[in-house]
Amino acid sequence: MSDFDAQAARAIPAEVHMISGSHDTQTSADVSNVGTFRLPDPAGRAGGACTSALLQVLHNKPESQSISWVGLLRAMRQVLLNMGFDQVPQLTSSRFIDVNKDFQICPPTSKGTKRAVLIGINYTGQQGQLSGCHNDVGNIFSYLKDKQGFAESDCLVLMDDKKNHSPTKENIMNAFARITQYAVAGDIVFVHYSGHGGRLRDDNGDEDDGYDETLVPVDFQRNGQIRDDDILKTLVRPLKAGVVMTCLMDCCHSGTVLDLPYRFTADGDVMKRNDSINFDNLMGSPEAAIGCLLCLYCLFEQFFN
């Protein structure tokens, strides 16, 4: 193991993989009818291009046949190209992995609980309203339950449909904090986000391109966006060793929204590491770590009371 790999393992104890629908500089598409992706029972509904492409590839391969990470991303890329979309799916990871090995949400060695946080935001009644994000959550929810063995009671859904928990900034961050609190070695975590993604000027000097990637909660006009730095501190770094998390981020500018140290793109050949990453900044000072713990404590108190 190289020194870089060792530092990455110390900074992020869990095994984390994220599939995103685009490079940081690209936008992601909202598809008016996912029936064109040949998904089960689309009923003329809308959906995100990345989520729809992923599910088309997984649903249409024989159940007895595995697919590698590189095979999955390149198949998604081809589906998107066939539909006229130029966005490039990519994989980022907390570990350097062999992308020719099987794509697995639930590795056979993981025998613990399977938990999911599923977020879909249509921004109903707001400028920039989307039409497919709720359907994305429904389709992913069905796939996790029917094909991956997730229990409905272990899946938390946040949607702006007045039926589920509202995907406000506070609720999203609380959901991230809760799932890291509950997950222990051997558990599986799946996080899906379908909605708007954005970019804000980097405010702490840790981005080569000068921008933080963001998620856009339903109440962003009042409470702001969720920066990649906040996701890293609340969802990624607190996960315990032995937990395996897969994230699907179907939004614009999502390529590095988890700030993970390794990346493979569907238009590339090998997984690359981010040699410019500053692990001292990533780990943070002891004072900052204590501050983060106090913030998490306040979040839990707010959620449960």
NORBELVEN-V427320 format. One line per field, one symbol per residue. ss: DSSP state (@ for helix, = for strand, . for the rest). psi: psi as a letter, one per 40 degrees, with the letter a starting at -180 (. if undefined). burial: I if it has 16 or more other ideal C-beta (glycine too) atoms within 10 Angstrom, else O. Layout:
BEGIN
ss: ???
psi: ???
burial: ???
END
This chain:
BEGIN
ss: ..@@@@@@@@@...======.........==..@@@@.........==@@@@@@@@@@@@.......=@@@@@@@@@@@@@@.......====........=...........=======............@@@@@@@@@@@@@@@@...@@@=====.....=...@@@@@@@@@@@@@@.....=======..=====.........=====....@@@@..==@@@@@@@@@.......=======...........====......==.....@@@@@..@@@@@@@@@@@@@@@@@@@.
psi: hidddddddddgdihhhhhieiideiiiihhdhedeefihfdfeiiiidddddddddddeihdehihiddddddddddddddeeheihiihiieihiheeihhhdgideheaihiihhhhhefheihfhieedddddddddddddddefhhdeehhhhigeedihhfiddddddddddddddhiheihhhhhhhaiiahihheefehdeeihiiigidfdddeiihiddddddddddehiieihhhihhgiifedfeefieiihieeadihiigeehhdddddiidddddddddddddddddde.
burial: OOOIOOIIIOIIIIIIIIIIIIIIOIIIIIIOOIOOIOIOOIOOIIIIIIIIIIIIIIOOOOOOOOIOIIIIIIIIIOIIOOOOIOIIIIIIIIIIOOIOOOIIIIOOOIOIOIIIIIIIIIIOOOOOOIIIIIIIIIIIIOIIOOOIOIOOOIIIIIIIIOOIOIIIIOIIIIIIIIIIOOIOOOIIIIIIIIIIIIIOOIOOOIIOOOIIIIIIIIIIOOOOIIIIIIIIIIIIIIIOOIIIIIIIIIIIIIIIIIIIIIIIIIOIOOIOIIOOIOOOOIOIOOOOOOOOOOOIOOIOOOOOO
END
